[in-house]
């Protein structure tokens, strides 16, 4: 099976970092942030294997 590349948009990266910052500040720990990072990575692996699982956007070959 061919490998696919998942690319985060600048906005998505900024949002993800804001989420991490929120939870790190709220919990005074990075434990939950690390768990979120793991969940994001696992989701991206699934998206790479099943690229049509997301919702099609107006941009060709871009899904959310």
Rosetta constraint file for C-alpha pairs under 8 A:
AtomPair CA 3 CA 48 HARMONIC 7.22 0.50
AtomPair CA 3 CA 49 HARMONIC 7.84 0.50
AtomPair CA 4 CA 48 HARMONIC 5.38 0.50
AtomPair CA 4 CA 49 HARMONIC 7.53 0.50
AtomPair CA 5 CA 48 HARMONIC 6.78 0.50
AtomPair CA 6 CA 44 HARMONIC 6.91 0.50
AtomPair CA 6 CA 47 HARMONIC 7.86 0.50
AtomPair CA 6 CA 48 HARMONIC 6.62 0.50
AtomPair CA 8 CA 12 HARMONIC 5.93 0.50
AtomPair CA 8 CA 13 HARMONIC 6.10 0.50
AtomPair CA 9 CA 13 HARMONIC 6.19 0.50
AtomPair CA 10 CA 14 HARMONIC 6.16 0.50
AtomPair CA 11 CA 15 HARMONIC 6.10 0.50
AtomPair CA 12 CA 16 HARMONIC 6.08 0.50
AtomPair CA 13 CA 17 HARMONIC 6.19 0.50
AtomPair CA 14 CA 18 HARMONIC 6.13 0.50
AtomPair CA 15 CA 19 HARMONIC 6.21 0.50
AtomPair CA 16 CA 20 HARMONIC 6.31 0.50
AtomPair CA 17 CA 21 HARMONIC 6.11 0.50
AtomPair CA 18 CA 22 HARMONIC 6.08 0.50
AtomPair CA 19 CA 23 HARMONIC 6.33 0.50
AtomPair CA 20 CA 24 HARMONIC 6.03 0.50
AtomPair CA 20 CA 33 HARMONIC 5.36 0.50
AtomPair CA 20 CA 36 HARMONIC 7.82 0.50
AtomPair CA 21 CA 25 HARMONIC 6.06 0.50
AtomPair CA 22 CA 26 HARMONIC 6.00 0.50
AtomPair CA 23 CA 27 HARMONIC 5.87 0.50
AtomPair CA 23 CA 28 HARMONIC 7.91 0.50
AtomPair CA 23 CA 29 HARMONIC 7.99 0.50
AtomPair CA 23 CA 30 HARMONIC 7.74 0.50
AtomPair CA 23 CA 32 HARMONIC 6.99 0.50
AtomPair CA 23 CA 33 HARMONIC 6.32 0.50
AtomPair CA 24 CA 28 HARMONIC 5.44 0.50
AtomPair CA 24 CA 29 HARMONIC 5.28 0.50
AtomPair CA 24 CA 30 HARMONIC 5.24 0.50
AtomPair CA 24 CA 32 HARMONIC 7.45 0.50
AtomPair CA 24 CA 33 HARMONIC 6.30 0.50
AtomPair CA 25 CA 29 HARMONIC 7.29 0.50
AtomPair CA 27 CA 32 HARMONIC 7.92 0.50
AtomPair CA 29 CA 33 HARMONIC 7.93 0.50
AtomPair CA 30 CA 34 HARMONIC 6.04 0.50
AtomPair CA 31 CA 35 HARMONIC 6.43 0.50
AtomPair CA 32 CA 36 HARMONIC 6.22 0.50
AtomPair CA 33 CA 37 HARMONIC 6.24 0.50
AtomPair CA 34 CA 38 HARMONIC 6.28 0.50
AtomPair CA 35 CA 39 HARMONIC 6.28 0.50
AtomPair CA 36 CA 40 HARMONIC 6.11 0.50
AtomPair CA 37 CA 41 HARMONIC 6.15 0.50
AtomPair CA 38 CA 42 HARMONIC 6.14 0.50
AtomPair CA 39 CA 43 HARMONIC 6.12 0.50
AtomPair CA 40 CA 44 HARMONIC 6.24 0.50
AtomPair CA 41 CA 45 HARMONIC 6.32 0.50
AtomPair CA 42 CA 46 HARMONIC 6.44 0.50
AtomPair CA 43 CA 47 HARMONIC 6.19 0.50
AtomPair CA 44 CA 48 HARMONIC 6.11 0.50
AtomPair CA 45 CA 49 HARMONIC 6.43 0.50
AtomPair CA 46 CA 50 HARMONIC 5.99 0.50
AtomPair CA 47 CA 51 HARMONIC 5.09 0.50
AtomPair CA 47 CA 52 HARMONIC 7.78 0.50
AtomPair CA 47 CA 53 HARMONIC 6.85 0.50
AtomPair CA 47 CA 54 HARMONIC 7.79 0.50
AtomPair CA 52 CA 63 HARMONIC 7.71 0.50
AtomPair CA 54 CA 63 HARMONIC 5.26 0.50
AtomPair CA 54 CA 64 HARMONIC 5.25 0.50
AtomPair CA 55 CA 63 HARMONIC 5.21 0.50
AtomPair CA 55 CA 64 HARMONIC 5.29 0.50
AtomPair CA 56 CA 60 HARMONIC 7.93 0.50
AtomPair CA 56 CA 61 HARMONIC 7.58 0.50
AtomPair CA 56 CA 62 HARMONIC 6.34 0.50
AtomPair CA 56 CA 63 HARMONIC 4.61 0.50
AtomPair CA 56 CA 64 HARMONIC 6.74 0.50
AtomPair CA 57 CA 61 HARMONIC 7.98 0.50
AtomPair CA 57 CA 62 HARMONIC 5.83 0.50
AtomPair CA 57 CA 63 HARMONIC 5.50 0.50
AtomPair CA 57 CA 64 HARMONIC 7.00 0.50
AtomPair CA 58 CA 62 HARMONIC 7.76 0.50
